[in-house]
Amino acid sequence: MAEQTLYDPLNTLKPVGPEIWIADGPPVPFYGIGFPTRMTVVRINGRLWVHSPIALDEGLLNELADLGPIGWLIAPNPIHYVSVHLWHERFPQAQVLAAPGVKERAAKYNIPFPKHDVMGDDAPTGTEDVLRQRLVKGHRFLHEVVFYHIPSKTLILTDLIENFEAEKVGRFKAILMRLAGILDPDGKAPADMRGTFKSKAKARKVIREVISWAPEKVILSHGRWYDHNGTAELKRAFRWLRIENGK
């Protein structure tokens, strides 16, 4: 089966809940596979919080302009940052927020990255009533910040769960993704990520807290996201962390 365009229509806003949207972008090459891209947009007090910006598209920018000005640009982990500098050139008034390690990885690959604040466990000023955020600790380098949109009960992840659908990627890639543990309906963190945590206990502590928020929806950057039954999907996807274990 030939690889499809994945999540058409691309470069347009798709509502998730009150004041929250996703936009699917074109695939990008990663490990020889065309990874679909997806960003999340939340409107907070009239300004837009843009998570993991996809490639710039004028039609999408026009849709965003109808919602309000760009207030924040989010690089949630040291892999999802490549388009941020291009967005910041278009929207220099936006505050750039990045996970630990983004600046260093961008420099390693000679990719520009704008001046920014490094994220931790506190949502940026002006968003606290709408968003919660936590830094998932314990990995060797892939420090991901996860977010919870309180009004819509939606958790926003990046690479901690990937969930590719076999019919969208083709038989051969589906076999590889099953081996990596990222094939729907049992998507989870990729095997290489799971194997390179220095401290699963640190990650476990954060994920338990995130699950306690009882999200109803879980947005993922890659693959089918969960528009219902979110808490159960989290418990399934993070069973490798032994979150049910008391330790």
CORWO-V701081 format. One record per residue. PHI is phi in whole degrees, 0 to 359 (999 if undefined). OMEGA is omega in degrees with one decimal (999 if undefined). BURIAL is b if it has 9 or more other ideal C-beta (glycine too) atoms within 8 Angstrom, else e. Layout:
BEGIN
phi-><PHI/PHI>
omega-><OMEGA/OMEGA>
burial-><BURIAL/BURIAL>
END
This chain:
BEGIN
phi-><999/289/295/268/285/77/237/299/283/271/55/213/285/234/291/251/186/298/67/216/221/242/221/272/247/290/296/237/288/206/55/76/240/281/279/295/243/209/244/240/236/236/265/233/52/87/250/256/258/245/263/53/304/274/303/298/216/295/297/295/298/294/296/294/300/290/272/150/286/286/256/218/239/246/254/282/201/285/247/261/212/299/270/298/294/291/295/291/297/280/230/294/282/286/279/263/236/225/292/305/96/296/302/293/291/299/296/301/256/55/254/299/215/285/302/205/255/273/275/227/264/251/296/296/306/96/241/299/282/246/238/247/216/218/273/278/266/111/278/298/213/269/272/255/261/250/226/233/271/297/300/260/55/243/269/242/249/239/247/291/224/238/211/281/263/304/291/264/250/95/297/295/294/297/298/298/289/297/296/279/81/236/257/300/263/241/295/199/294/301/302/294/290/302/278/244/285/285/221/292/297/294/295/302/300/290/295/299/296/299/297/295/287/57/295/270/233/225/272/244/279/227/99/294/266/256/271/199/61/299/296/297/295/297/298/293/293/256/295/296/273/56/292/279/289/288/271>
omega-><178.5/178.8/-178.0/178.8/171.2/-167.5/175.4/-5.3/179.0/172.1/174.7/-177.4/177.6/-175.3/175.8/-178.0/179.3/174.1/176.7/-177.1/166.5/171.3/178.0/-179.2/-179.7/177.7/174.0/-179.8/178.1/-175.6/178.4/-178.7/175.6/-179.7/174.1/179.1/-179.1/174.2/178.8/179.6/175.8/175.9/-176.5/-180.0/175.2/178.9/-173.4/175.2/-171.3/-175.8/176.8/-176.1/176.5/179.0/-179.7/177.6/-172.9/178.4/178.0/179.6/177.4/177.1/179.3/179.8/177.8/-179.2/-177.5/-179.9/176.4/-179.3/-176.1/173.3/-169.6/169.5/-166.7/174.8/-174.3/171.4/-174.9/-178.3/-164.6/-176.3/-172.6/-176.7/178.2/176.2/-178.0/175.1/177.9/-176.3/-174.8/179.4/-176.8/174.3/179.0/-179.8/-174.8/174.3/174.1/176.4/-178.9/-177.6/-177.5/-179.7/177.4/179.5/179.8/-177.1/176.6/176.9/-179.0/173.6/-172.4/173.0/-171.3/170.6/179.6/-175.5/171.9/-176.0/-176.4/176.2/-177.8/179.9/180.0/-179.4/-168.7/-179.2/-175.1/-173.9/161.6/175.1/177.5/172.9/177.7/-174.1/170.3/-179.3/-177.9/179.7/-173.0/-178.6/-177.4/173.7/-179.7/-171.6/177.2/177.0/-170.2/-175.7/-177.7/-179.0/-175.7/173.7/-178.4/178.4/178.6/-178.3/-179.3/167.2/169.9/-167.4/-176.2/179.9/-174.3/-176.0/-179.8/-174.9/-178.4/-170.8/-175.4/179.8/178.1/177.3/178.9/-178.5/175.0/178.6/179.2/178.7/-174.7/-179.8/175.0/12.5/-177.3/178.5/179.3/173.9/178.7/-175.9/-179.1/176.5/-179.7/-176.5/-175.5/170.1/175.0/-178.8/176.0/179.4/178.6/177.7/-178.2/-178.3/-178.4/-177.3/175.4/178.2/-180.0/178.4/179.6/176.5/176.6/178.4/176.1/179.6/177.1/176.7/176.6/177.1/-173.9/175.5/-177.8/177.4/-171.7/-179.1/174.1/175.2/-171.9/-177.2/178.2/178.5/177.5/179.9/177.8/-172.9/-177.9/178.9/177.1/176.9/-179.4/-176.7/178.6/178.6/-177.5/-175.4/999>
burial-><e/e/b/e/e/b/e/e/e/b/b/b/b/e/e/b/b/e/b/b/b/b/b/b/b/e/e/e/e/e/e/e/b/e/b/b/b/b/b/b/b/b/b/b/e/e/b/b/b/b/b/b/b/b/e/b/b/e/e/b/b/e/b/b/e/e/b/e/e/b/b/b/b/b/b/b/b/b/e/b/b/e/b/b/b/b/b/b/e/e/b/e/e/b/e/b/b/b/b/b/b/b/b/e/b/b/b/e/e/e/b/e/b/e/e/b/e/b/b/e/e/e/b/b/e/e/b/e/e/b/b/e/b/b/b/b/b/b/b/e/e/b/b/b/b/b/b/b/b/b/b/b/b/b/b/b/b/b/b/b/b/b/b/b/b/b/e/e/b/b/e/e/b/b/e/b/b/e/e/b/b/b/b/b/e/e/b/b/b/b/e/e/b/b/e/b/b/e/e/b/e/b/b/b/b/b/b/b/b/b/b/e/b/e/b/b/b/b/b/b/b/b/b/b/b/b/e/e/e/b/b/e/b/b/b/b/b/b/b/e/b/b/b/e/e/e/e>
END
